[in-house]
């Protein structure tokens, strides 16, 4: 994420479904120093203690909540991409400014309400915002997406940052034209299997 310019420092976190457990990046370890044996895991049922040499990300709650709420999704990718974060600071969702918005399941990328990082309230807010979506902005925080695979989750987060940047740039030079619900409805059918293929 850092190499691709969608995250910085030790911000952000990544998780994947692994059988009846969730494997997640540990808290506060720089990504360029992280090795597989440093990863943490938790049971998907929410019962039992984390396993691993380091504590799981402080935001494991919304990762677990998303994986439980979306059994067809196998990865959660969260970061603080600059343009997504800028919109989240303004408490704005991303409207249908480009047809690629359909990659996220509808005619907007919604905004999850603000709550303290690592809290159950934030987990609830994110799950509610993403009930029928595969990505959202997080108020005054950043962005999160789900993926059918880890690679597809990373790809989706990159696409989300491109959308946010394009929307901001379009507003700087004029008034963006927003696609209608019917126009996005047509795209939703056309992009059902769009994107990188699952491994």
N, C-alpha and C positions, 0 to 999 in steps of 0.2 A: 504493500500500500504506500509506503513511504517513497519507494523508488518510482512509483507511478504518479506521485504528486497528489495523492488524495488523502494523505495523512501526514503527521509530523510527530517527532519525538516518540514518547511512549503512549500517546493517545490512541484511542480506538482499541478494538478487541475482536476476535474471530472465534467462532465455535462451529463444531460439526457434530452431527448425530453419529454415534458409534454403538450400534445395537441398542441396549437399554440404558446407555449412558451418553452424556454430552462431554466432549473433549473441548477445552477452551484455553485460550492463551492465559498465562499467569499475569498477576498484577505487577506493573512497574518494571518489567524486564525489557530493555531495548530490543527491538526486533532483530537488529543485526547481531545480537549476542544470544538470541534464543535458539535452543536446540530442542529436538523432539522430546527428550527426557524431562524437560522443564514443564511440559504441559500439565494442566490439571484436568481432572474429570469429576463429574457429579452424576448421580443417578437421575434419569429423566423423570422419575416419579416424584422427585423432590425430597425423598426420604433418605437419610444417611448423610454422612460427612463427605466433603471433597477429598479426593486422593491426589497425591502428587507432592513433589518436593517444595513447591511454592503455592501460596494461596491463589485461587482462581481470580480472574479479573474482578474488580469491584462491581462490575455491571453484569455479573452472571445471571442476575434475576431476570432481566428482560430477554436474554438469550434463551434461558430455560423456558420461559413463558411462551416465546415465539415457536420454539421447536415443539412444544406440547400442543400449541394451538393449530399448528400447520404440519400435520404428519407427512404431507407430500414434499415438504421442504427439508433439506438435510444440512443446511449451513446458514449461519447468520454472520453478517459482516457489518461492523460498525466503525465509523471513523469521523473525523472532523474536517471534511473537505471544505476549502475556504468559501466557495460560492454557495454551497448548501448551507453552511453555517451562517453566512451573511443573511440569507433569507430567513433562517430560523431565528436569528436575532431580531429581525423585523416582525416575527410572528406571522409569516406568510407561507402558504402552501404554494406549490407550483401548478399553475393552470395548464390547460391543453394548448400550450404555445407551440408545440411541435408534435407530430404524430407519434414520435418515439415514447411519449408519455404512456402509451398503451402497454409498453413493456412492464409497467408497474400495476396493470390490472384495471385501469379505469381512465377517467378523464382528468384526474388530478393526481399529484403526489401530495398526500395530506400532511398536516402538521400535528404531531403529538403534543399535547399540553405539557407544560414544564412541570418537573418534579425533581427532587434531589437525585443526583446520580447514585446508582446502587440501591435505590429504594424500591419497595414493592409498588409504590404509587407510580413510579416511572414505568415499571414493567406493565402495569395495568394500562397506562396511557398509550404506550407503544402498541400493545396488542389490540387495543380498541381502535387506534388509528389505522392499523394494518389488517383489520378484519377481512377485507376483500381486496387487499393490496399486497404487493411484494416489496414495498419500500415506503419510507416516510422520512420527513424532516422531524427533528426533535427540538422543541422550542429552546432557544438560547443554549444549544448544545452541539448538534451535528446531524448526522443522518444514519439510518440503518436500513439494510435490505436483507431479504432472504434469498436463498438459492437452492435449486434442485441439486446442485453440487457446489463444492467450495469455489471452483473456478467460475461457475456461472454467477455465484454471489459477488465475487470480485468484479466480474464483467458488468453486472447490474449496477454496482456502486459507481464504477467509472462512468457509465451512461447517465446516472443520476447527476453526477457533478457536471457533466457536459450540458445537460438540460438546464441546470441552475445557472451556469455561466452564460449560456445563450440567452436565457430569459432576462438576466441582469443587463447584458450588453444590448439586447433589443430595446429595453426600456430607456437606456442611455441615449439612444438615437431616435426614438419615436415612441409610438404606442403599439405594443404587440397586438397582433390579430390573434384571437383565441378561437381555436377550432370548435365547432358545434358538437353537441352530444352525438348526433347522428354521424358526423364525420369520424369521430373517435370510435363509434360503434362499428363502423366499417373496418377500421384499422384493427380493432380488437380481434375480429375474426381472422384477419389476414396475418396477424403476427403470432398466432397461437403457438407455433413451433419455431419462432424466429430465435436467432441467437446461436451461441456456441452449443454444440451437442453435448449432452450429458455423457460422462465417461462410462 
